[in-house]
Amino acid sequence: MTDSPMPSPPFPSPDNGVLRVIVGNAIASVRNGEASVEEAILHAAVHGWYEGHIQGEDACPGCDFRGGLPKNGSRS
């Protein structure tokens, strides 16, 4: 465990519209047999993380990561 602050997590806010679509598509793909539960979870996780990355870039253009740490700062 570290005492230093960590950047914001790489996921979109819970009320993000794109996240709702990603989750809804994952559920639908399992229900209609297009994907296994594992495939749907993996797809939703990857696309949800990416959407969070995009949201972070919109909030802080040019930053390497979100949070209170300075750009190119040490995370440890």
C-alpha positions, -999 to 999 in steps of 0.1 A, spaced: 0 0 0 12 35 -8 7 68 11 9 89 -21 -23 100 -38 -34 80 -68 -49 95 -100 -86 92 -107 -96 57 -119 -97 52 -157 -135 47 -159 -163 70 -169 -187 85 -144 -216 62 -136 -241 86 -153 -221 86 -186 -244 78 -215 -218 59 -235 -212 36 -205 -249 29 -203 -248 18 -240 -218 -3 -235 -234 -22 -205 -267 -25 -223 -250 -40 -254 -231 -64 -232 -263 -76 -216 -281 -79 -249 -252 -98 -265 -254 -124 -237 -292 -127 -238 -293 -132 -276 -264 -157 -276 -239 -135 -295 -214 -137 -266 -207 -156 -235 -208 -139 -202 -170 -138 -201 -168 -122 -236 -194 -96 -227 -176 -87 -195 -143 -84 -213 -158 -63 -241 -176 -40 -216 -145 -36 -194 -122 -27 -223 -147 -2 -238 -157 12 -204 -120 18 -196 -114 35 -229 -145 57 -225 -130 67 -191 -97 75 -208 -115 98 -233 -135 115 -205 -102 121 -187 -86 136 -218 -116 159 -222 -112 170 -186 -75 175 -188 -61 179 -223 -24 171 -223 -23 153 -190 -8 119 -188 -34 108 -163 -61 123 -142 -58 132 -105 -39 155 -83 -5 143 -93 16 164 -116 21 154 -152 50 129 -155 51 127 -117 60 96 -98 31 74 -87 50 56 -59 
